[in-house]
Amino acid sequence: MFLICAKNKLCYYKYPIFYVWENTNQLIYSLFSTQQKLSAFDLYTSPEEEIRIIVHHWIRTLNIKLGWIKDFDKLVVNYASIVFMFDTFLSSKLINTFTGHTNWVRSIDYSTFDDCQFICSGSDDTTVRVWDVDNNKQIRLFNGHSKPVFCVKFSSYYYHNHHQNIICSSSSDNTIRFWDFKYNKQLQIFNGHTNGVYGIEFSQFNGGKYLCSGSYDNTIRLWDVETSKSLHVFNGHERAVWCVDISPVQSNINNDNNKMNNIGVINGNGYTICSGSFDNTIRIWDIETTKQFNAFKGHTNYLRNDKTVRLWDIRSGQQTQMFNGHTSIVWSVEYSLFLIKNSSGNSNVICSGSRDNTIRFWDIRSNKSQLYVIKEDKIEAEILCLKYIELKKKDKTCDLNLCYGSGNGSIRIWG
């Protein structure tokens, strides 16, 4: 496994490209783009002191100023000392359960603030809740939404720029709301969508200053978190947009510096939004131009309703793998950093959660093999959302754990 430093030849800025991440789960994904000139070194064989030297060398020689992350060197050193083997995870067990929601838990997120670990959750019971992981208890409950809450995210932008502990939530009441869970108050509301808002995601560039959202009104919007303004509307989906993500993969639709809009994205244009819809398509959009540059077609029913998990090549738009095994709706999928022994290359593991009450793990490089199944035996325990989290232990090391929300209102951590 390698750490990658990249500088884009097509970039209009002199600085190399570094993307913002919240934890080491996103490290390699955040730094990598196929359009960039890459420098790499082996994380497994390079000693920690050598890693520190390389990081500081990058800072000096590349004159990095924009979007720099203060904890970069700490994250790299920490990551280099951790290897998550899937064989170890096979012996894991349920280690924690959080109860309080009275309906489906649609979304969860994890973050650390001031050395404390938190999980936030959104539910069909219309509430947003915050949980103290270290003390295993609920510490906040927000009741501002009038309909089910579909997605929740911790905001890195508010923490790093204003030292505020902020959660963002989206709901079928057509709104996106920001909550200060340190001072237990609602901070702001984004209005603009004309129907329910399902998926939301913060940008990895500019420290999370931008937010994208997908809605039942068939549109995607890009927002400025600081000003609360809606910057762009993306039109093209024929039905509701269920989920969105912002990717460092560049579209290269617009390489003309004079045609850039006024978003002011650090390190150039070309960043993309990925969206999944009830129209059975996944689409990729260029953030700067709002143009769609690719659409993935293959799912036969509302994406997840065909019971399959599919892997796509972003550049070609082609499906590369299809995983069968679930017996009902697939609600959620998640990548992990697990490695598999005796497997060629750097194998990647993905997991999926389903209405069939199971979480299934798949090796994407070993002939579509299903690796492992976690089965929930409780009634109405369908798996609605998944999140890999790196829980800190008392000795300051980290374990890779799986957190998931279910149809019976519980949140569980497996590890």
Secondary structure, 3 states (H helix, E strand, C coil): CEEEEEEECCCCCCCCECCCCCCHHHHHHHHCCCCEEEEEEECCCCCHHHHHHHHHHHHHHHCCCCCCCCCHHHHHHHHHCCCCEHHHHCCCCEEEEECCCCCCEEEEEEEEECCEEEEEEEECCCCEEEEECCCCEEEEEECCCCCCEEEEEECHHHHHHHCCCEEEEEECCCCEEEEECCCCEEEEEECCCCCCEEEEEECCHHHHCEEEEEECCCCEEEEECCCCCEEEEECCCCCCEEEEEEECCCCCCCCCHHHCCCCCCCCCCCCEEEEEECCCEEEEEECCCCCEEEEEECCCCCHHHHCCEEEECCCCCCEEEEECCCCCCEEEEEECCCECCCCCCCCCEEEEEECCCEEEEEECCCCCEEEEEEECCCCCCCEEEEEEEEEECCCCCEEEEEEEEECCCCEEEEC
